[in-house]
Each structure stands twice: as structure tokens, then as C-alpha cells.
Amino acid sequence: MRTVDLLIVGAGPAGLSAAQYGGRAALRVLVIEMASVGGEMLNIDRLENYPGHGPDSGAAFARAMRAQAEEAGAEFIAGNVQSIAENDTGGFTFGFDDYGETAAGAGRLQAGAVIIAAGADRKRLGIPGEAELYGCGVSYCAACDGPFFKNKKIFVVGGGDAACDEARFLSRISPNVQLVHRRGVFRAQNTVAARVMNDPIVKVRLDTAVIEIKGAQKVESVVLQDVKSGKTSEESADAVFIFAGIVPRSELAAFSGLKTRPVLDAAGFIVTDQCMAATETGIFAAGDVRSSPFRQVVTAAGDGAIAAHSAAKYLEDRGR
């Protein structure tokens, strides 16, 4: 069975940052990622608000972060952790599905500490037509699917940073973009909200909810409801891009093999201390999976650096 010092679950900005700092601390670092290295960064068309970093795509930034981590000695494998248990050596034993070309670790490995940086999934609205028309006009990624709807009628749902940014991105693809938010004010940062409010192409509709998406084999219309009056109306549509928040991938924290499990907040995010420790037994959390008042690439990277530093100190204190 393969043994490493530090296992990092997830390769978004938090996991990539942790991998670099873990490697620089001379730890044997292994990163396991179930999808694509970069996580949600891959959906960023232009990363404009990372201090000292000029506008660039999130994918390019992710490639640079991975290169730094690998230069520091971190290794990456494709897979999904299925089990975690505390072992007799004071560390952890993991079972995982290996998605790579070779059976790295034969599906089982040991680590002295773990950083959960698994990120989060896009929240679904749970309305009729959403699941049925997913991939047929319903999307959660503008950078991925936006180009398919050039000059089409597009609805964007949400009121946070992602919804506002993606609406502006889509406005470069189509002159007919409507941003629908069920509340009277945006949750987005003021500067982000101001940009979309002043965008001459994006039509902003507040106090409005999408309650149904209709279509036979593709999106054909949406049913809208005025939140204040309750009145509904149906409008033609070609695509609906949904950015209604996130759901943390915190399942690993609840696995039954742990004697001491991390605490989750009411929304399912992992609660940590300022050192990113989720327990006193070598489990740390960083990035979107962690309970935090603010989630950005820069904060995720900071979380990852702190988590790796804390994990290195934890292992050093235990003579590992």
C-alpha cells in the first residue's frame, strides 16, 4: 500500500495551493482529483481580481498553479476517495476509485494527514424542466456552453458574483441576455453588481423567479413569477444558465470510518479553526468546502497555504 505524508482531496485553487506549500515543506504530497485539475477556476473566462495577476483565463491560471505544485514535488492522480478510516499508526487509510491509466496506489493508500479541498457543486433550482433539459439548453457553466447559443435568447438565474459575471460573459455572445434574480438586491459584491447593472446588453429583472423551464427536446420557454405580486408569465427562451449558489462536497467528512468527524454547519460546509483544522487528529479543510463568509480564488488559495502549513506542523509535532 502506498504511503504519503499528506493527501489532498481536490485540485481547485485551494488544493493546488496546498500542494505547492506542502511540497515546499518537504512533505510527500499526493493530490487526488475526481474531475479536472483546476475545479471551478476552469469556468472563469477572465480572472480579473487576483492580486497582482493580470486578466487571464481560469484554466491558464490553474495550469500555472499545477506546474508550481509539481515543481515543488507534489504528485497528481485522477480518482475519487470512497472511504477514510483512522489507522493504528495515528494516520489514515483511504480507499479510492482510480480513474487513471495505471492503478496508482492500487486503490488504497495511507497518509499522516489529509486536506479536504473538494470544493462544491452548483446548486440546482429544483424546478420542473431543469433536470429534464440539462444539456439541452439548461447549463451551469457559461464558459462551457455559452458559445452554443450565439445570438440566442438567454436567461441567467442568480444574484451572486457568478451570476453577474457570467451574464456579462454571455452578453459578448448574444445581444439578448436577461439576468433574473428572485430578490430585490444582488448578493454580489457592489462593484460586480454595478457592472452588470450598467451593462447595456444585459436586462436585469429583480424580484423575479424562474419557476419552470419548458421544452420538448430542448429549452423553448421559461415560466417567470413576479415575487411581489405572484403573477406568472411565459416567455420564449433558448437557454437557461443557472448560478443559484453552491452545495459543498463534504461527504468525506461524514464517512463512518472516522472516530472523530469534522463538524458541519447548517449548510453542510466543514467548520474549521483559523489553522484550517477540522479535527485535532490531522484532518484539515480549505476552499469552497469550508465554512467561510467569502469565497474567491484568492481566499481559497490562502486557505490551502494555511492548511498545508498547519498539516506540516501537525506531522512534525508527531515525529512523522
Buried (B, 14 or more C-beta within 10 A) or exposed (E): EBBBBBBBBBBBBBBBBBBBBBBBBEBBBBBBBBBEBBBBBBBBBBBEBBEEEEEBBBBEBBBEBBEBBBEBBBBBBBBBBEBBEBEEEEBBBBBBEBBEEEEBBEBEBBBBBBBBBBBBEBBBBEBEBBEEBBEBBBBBBBBEBBEEBEEBBBBBBBBBBBBBBBBBBBBEBBEBBBBBBBEEEBBBBEEBBEBBBEBEBBBBBBBBBBBBBBBEEEBBBBBBBEBEEEEEEEEEBBBBBBBBBBBBBBEBBEBEBBEEBBEBEEEBBBBBEEEBBBBEBBBBBBBBBBBBEEBBBBBBBBBBBBBBBBBBEBBEEEEB
